[in-house]
Amino acid sequence: MGLKYDDNAKIIKALSDGNRLKIMDILSCGEKCACDILEHFEFTQPTLSHHMKVLMECGLVKSRKDGLWSYYSLNNSNCNKLILFLMNLITDTDECICKDKYKSECK
């Protein structure tokens, strides 16, 4: 399988903003309209749109349109992949990069 360092680095960079982490927390409660998310912040709708674009581009959030409104929700599959990546990164597993190096040195 292999760990996808560059792909996950982009996701982690997107999450390095406190507002985006808060948006992820809000969406963990379920799908929300942009107007409902905006109530939790003291910034403008264009700023929210920027944050949502970043989260959607890295695959953590998905959106759907219903008339004039945009609704956002977590992309649970990609969120779970990120969690697994982080767990594999800090846990001694068979996928540990050092184990591959060790195996090839011992042959």
Steps between C-alpha positions, in 0.01 A plus 500: 500500500759758606439826675418793274709767668452784248124450469454493875734796553262712289207388716689570822596843367133573432422403860775722641253789509296528820190616315510193276536272801196669652308448174591130510372484859173669400455258209566201727145563628362445149427687180476877539393788279768764440284751689495270807880462491547875462310564825798354690748751357558873482612506138325554168334253267784533243749403774288197587486409131881509487531268801239262356681494165827402671327222697321371189814506285683279747201264510394533864173681429238453233223734394166490331280775364131527579357803328697804609654326801817297533507218752825354631585172667807301590631254245519221758693265273784749450491607866542136601790461255673797661450350846643167382796679341575680828461180701738314266742790515536493878444128562748219453334304219611279215482809279762685702758645262781380727382140474535511120852636532585244767365212291704597195819544706463157658469307173 
